[in-house]
Amino acid sequence: MKVIDFHVHIGRKEHWKEGVHAYQKSSGSEYYDRYEELTDPAKFALYLQEAGIEKAVILPEISPITTGVVPNEYVLEFCQGIDVFVPFCTVNPPLVADPGDEFKKYIGMGARGLKLYPSYNYFYPNARELYPVYEIAEKSELPVLVHTGSSIFQGSKIKYAEPIHLDEVAVDFPGLKLLMAHGGRGFWYDQAFFLSRIHPNLYLEISGLPPKNLLTYFPEMEKNIDKMVYGSDWPGITTIGRNIDSIKRLPLSPESLEKLLHANAARILRL
Ligand SMILES: [Zn+2]
């Protein structure tokens, strides 16, 4: 079974702040043991393919207060010419004059979607200043992945990460493909799950959640499987291959696994 990973971070050690390294090391991430290899684009692509991954969404982050800065330009260049990678860009609204212009610039440079980090950058995702961004994404049929729920990184403010803020965005941009990264992690699993059921284009993305707990967090997961998308949150896990194997061992039908691990993401990314 082919897999699409909707949530992969790349970056060199110097891009991230110490707290990120401490967390990734505590997760036993192979990133440190195989650093030179896994920060080389061609070799990293091979690593993903060996884990069964056909395509991976590659994420930048501009979060100087919390996690660090992995520039859009770095990600776009890293992904150049490698078919496995689907580069996204990011916009940090408090830091730019015109979020819409910023987004357009990176679409022009090859970005195929957008990641937003409300709790790391301190903004509400339903803020009106972001509406031009959503309008562009909706018209260009590019998905927007939004961090929701908790984060262990120092300085993040969880009030910005409540999934309910995306209810308004989903209503105002019905054609926009929106994904709630981490499925409202912490105390908003039910909220994220419910929202993804009522809005046709709002999806629940499961990165960073222990596979063995998924059916505890989302007992009715299989009924809503068309709206759920796999992501690993590499390098915040040991290995992607093991993460995928644990998902495959869940008591879900083969059809459901196919939707979760591949088909839904393929449709959202228009592959
Ligand atoms: Zn992440």
Residues whose N, C-alpha, C, O or C-beta is under 5 A from the ligand:
A	BS01	ZN	D233
